[in-house]
Amino acid sequence: MTARLVEIEWAGRHVRIEHAWVGERHDLAPLIVFLHEGLGSVAMWKDFPERLCRAAGCRGLVYSRPGYGQSSPRGADEHWGPDFMHRQARELLPALLAALGVDTAAHPPWLFGHSDGGSIALLHAAMFPDRVRGAIVVAPHIVVEDISIVSIEQARSAYLQGELRQRLARHHADVDSAFWGWNDVWLSPAFRGWKITEAIREIRAPLLAVQGLDDAYGTLLQIRGIQTRVPQTQLLELADCGHSPQRDQPAALIAASCAFIQQHGDPT
């Protein structure tokens, strides 16, 4: 992927957003917008967005949220609150799409979100129900589970005492901005009550919700809870798969995603 930067105004300042276009090159192809995990970036998707878009006959937009990848890092005194995913869904994603000339009213995009990005995709689909064609959410969160907190605490130890910081530094211009922005808010007492179980009832677009059965950051409570509240949701539960199905089971995830997109009608 060849990444570029676009500048937008968000949260009272100008921020640069790293982004890349993949897949089909013509504007008439359906668009998939990829939303990364809590420690992700454009680079950390590797070639998965390109592979999925080629298989589905789609074009793709991959971007790094502020604080991640080559996007603007957090401000020196910036601390994310429990509503950080709501703000990404309501404010930043629409601003980015507008800056890149994506007309979501005329051509609603597909969303493909992983982990925190999956939650942001759900929130965006609920807030803008007429501007989303459909969403594929992989290991999303709709409530905070104990298993998530335990794994995030372990990630903090690995960052401070192990090799996690070194590994992540290859993918982020300011690795401390990326890690602590995510880790601090998830481990804050105020975040334990975070949930989007009622908000997602507003979603009208088709959903595919995916969970690995060996996910250390969440259980089937998450995607089954989505289906309970959004009845049009289809579920995919993957054996021998952890928190990142795009790495652990890419072929199965691509096949299911292509079938889902084709089922809901975008011509390729």
Secondary structure as UniProt FT lines:
FT   STRAND          4..10
FT   TURN            11..12
FT   STRAND          13..23
FT   TURN            27..28
FT   STRAND          31..35
FT   TURN            38..39
FT   HELIX           43..45
FT   TURN            46..47
FT   HELIX           48..56
FT   STRAND          59..63
FT   TURN            66..67
FT   TURN            69..70
FT   TURN            76..77
FT   TURN            82..83
FT   HELIX           84..87
FT   HELIX           88..92
FT   HELIX           93..99
FT   TURN            100..101
FT   TURN            104..106
FT   STRAND          110..114
FT   HELIX           116..127
FT   TURN            129..130
FT   STRAND          134..138
FT   HELIX           146..161
FT   HELIX           164..169
FT   TURN            170..171
FT   HELIX           175..186
FT   HELIX           189..193
FT   TURN            197..198
FT   HELIX           199..202
FT   STRAND          207..212
FT   TURN            213..214
FT   HELIX           220..229
FT   TURN            231..232
FT   STRAND          233..238
FT   HELIX           245..248
FT   HELIX           250..263
FT   TURN            264..265
//
